[in-house]
Amino acid sequence: MKAISELTGKEYETDDCHFFGNAKQSAAYKLWGAALIDLIATDEMRWIFVFTKADHQNLKAKWNNNKM
């Protein structure tokens, strides 16, 4: 499914993305070089951070080894 980023205005494919509610993990991914694709506010007043599945694959082991 296609979506338009509220953050950048660019279109992206949701099937190619991973959606995170974990702010610490998302901050770590961003600091480690992952591009934030979108940032979505929920009705529950929480943020959902959107990264590509490729970035998630590349960084999930680093996250698991360095949990903050």
C-alpha positions as CSV (number, residue, x, y, z in Angstrom):
1,M,0.0,0.0,0.0
2,K,1.2,3.5,-0.8
3,A,1.4,6.2,1.8
4,I,2.5,9.8,1.8
5,S,4.9,10.8,4.5
6,E,3.6,13.6,6.8
7,L,7.3,14.3,7.6
8,T,8.7,14.7,4.1
9,G,5.7,14.7,1.7
10,K,7.2,11.8,-0.2
11,E,5.3,8.7,-1.2
12,Y,6.5,5.4,0.2
13,E,5.5,1.7,0.1
14,T,4.2,0.6,3.5
15,D,5.1,-3.0,2.7
16,D,8.8,-2.0,2.5
17,C,8.7,-0.3,5.9
18,H,8.9,-1.3,9.5
19,F,6.8,0.6,12.0
20,F,8.1,1.2,15.6
21,G,6.5,2.5,18.7
22,N,9.8,2.2,20.6
23,A,11.2,5.8,20.8
24,K,14.6,4.6,22.1
25,Q,15.1,2.1,19.4
26,S,14.0,4.6,16.8
27,A,16.4,7.2,18.1
28,A,19.3,4.7,18.0
29,Y,18.4,3.7,14.4
30,K,18.5,7.4,13.4
31,L,21.8,8.0,15.2
32,W,23.2,5.0,13.5
33,G,22.4,6.4,10.0
34,A,18.9,5.1,9.2
35,A,16.6,7.4,7.3
36,L,13.3,8.2,9.1
37,I,10.7,7.7,6.4
38,D,7.7,9.0,8.4
39,L,6.5,9.9,11.9
40,I,2.9,9.2,12.6
41,A,0.9,10.4,15.6
42,T,-1.7,7.9,16.9
43,D,-5.1,8.5,18.6
44,E,-3.5,7.2,21.8
45,M,-1.1,10.2,21.7
46,R,1.9,8.1,20.8
47,W,4.4,8.3,18.0
48,I,5.0,5.6,15.4
49,F,8.4,5.8,13.7
50,V,8.8,4.5,10.2
51,F,12.0,3.1,8.8
52,T,12.8,0.9,5.8
53,K,12.8,-2.9,6.4
54,A,16.4,-2.8,4.9
55,D,17.6,-0.4,7.6
56,H,15.8,-2.5,10.3
57,Q,17.5,-5.6,9.0
58,N,20.9,-3.9,9.1
59,L,20.5,-2.4,12.6
60,K,18.4,-4.8,14.6
61,A,21.4,-6.9,15.7
62,K,23.3,-3.8,16.8
63,W,20.2,-2.7,18.7
64,N,19.9,-6.1,20.4
65,N,23.6,-6.0,21.4
66,N,23.6,-2.4,22.6
67,K,20.1,-1.9,24.2
68,M,20.2,1.4,26.0
